Amino acid sequence: MLRPILQSDIPQLCALEAITQQSPWSQETFEKCFQAGSQGWAIVQPIDHIIGFIVVLMQVSECHILNICVAPNQHRQGYGSQLLSHALAEVKQQGAEIVYLEVRRSNKKAIALYERMGFSKVGERKNYYSAAEGREDAWVFAKQSL
Ligand SMILES: CC(C)(COP(=O)(O)OP(=O)(O)OC[C@H]1O[C@@H](n2cnc3c(N)ncnc32)[C@H](O)[C@@H]1OP(=O)(O)O)[C@@H](O)C(=O)NCCC(=O)NCCS
């Protein structure tokens, strides 16, 4: 089941981040994000077990995808695509004309997902992310014609 993220989901989201992401978001980051108006959706299995989520921020006609994450033991089963498709449909309804995201240049899985979903690379941000050794560039992707 796919449903909106609730405030009470934040501890589960943090736990998922910790086992999935290179630089996991903290509880505080999630709280600040939602206080600032971000919205998110989660894929939930019985009984209320979150296996993936997406967080986006709408700014007038622009949308930014801030986070997408699927539990490692659930990868490559279409959940990432499902979350992204759902978010794109929602923000289109809310008036988004373009959607942006940043991704580590080394994150081949995510880049493959974004390209498959119609995103194109539109720029780079040098040394944007912390990395195991030094810093890593972000690639900026965008999708129009939602
Ligand atoms: C990126 C991520 C969300 C993809 O989730 P997912 O549920 O595995 O994605 P899907 O099953 O919907 O895969 C969709 C497409 O993405 C690409 N993809 C996903 N995993 C891949 C892999 N291991 N290798 C190559 N391509 C991959 C493929 O094009 C795939 O389509 P296909 O299976 O028909 O070939 C997931 O790998 C993840 O949570 N990664 C860690 C967090 C992260 O990097 N988030 C992105 C930050 S910008």
The ligand as an ORCA input file, in Angstrom:
! r2SCAN-3c Opt
* xyz 0 1
  C      17.581      4.109     -6.261
  C      16.538      3.216     -5.605
  C      15.490      4.087     -4.907
  C      15.851      2.360     -6.695
  O      14.808      1.625     -6.057
  P      14.269      0.231     -6.683
  O      13.028     -0.095     -5.942
  O      15.351     -0.783     -6.691
  O      13.956      0.675     -8.169
  P      13.093     -0.145     -9.261
  O      12.987     -1.588     -8.864
  O      11.837      0.599     -9.494
  O      14.050     -0.054    -10.522
  C      13.752      0.840    -11.555
  C      14.923      0.948    -12.496
  O      16.036      1.543    -11.838
  C      17.233      0.975    -12.377
  N      17.922      0.204    -11.345
  C      17.485     -0.059    -10.086
  N      18.414     -0.819     -9.440
  C      19.422     -1.014    -10.317
  C      20.659     -1.720    -10.245
  N      21.029     -2.404     -9.136
  N      21.462     -1.685    -11.320
  C      21.116     -1.036    -12.442
  N      19.945     -0.367    -12.589
  C      19.127     -0.355    -11.522
  C      16.796      0.059    -13.506
  O      16.688      0.834    -14.670
  C      15.444     -0.376    -13.007
  O      14.599     -0.842    -14.006
  P      14.630     -2.415    -14.399
  O      14.624     -3.206    -13.119
  O      13.383     -2.613    -15.219
  O      15.892     -2.602    -15.189
  C      17.203      2.217     -4.597
  O      18.278      1.576     -5.252
  C      17.699      2.876     -3.322
  O      16.959      3.053     -2.354
  N      19.005      3.232     -3.305
  C      19.610      3.796     -2.098
  C      19.106      5.204     -1.844
  C      19.430      6.115     -3.007
  O      20.488      6.023     -3.618
  N      18.479      7.032     -3.300
  C      18.644      7.982     -4.366
  C      19.315      9.211     -3.859
  S      19.423     10.443     -5.138
*
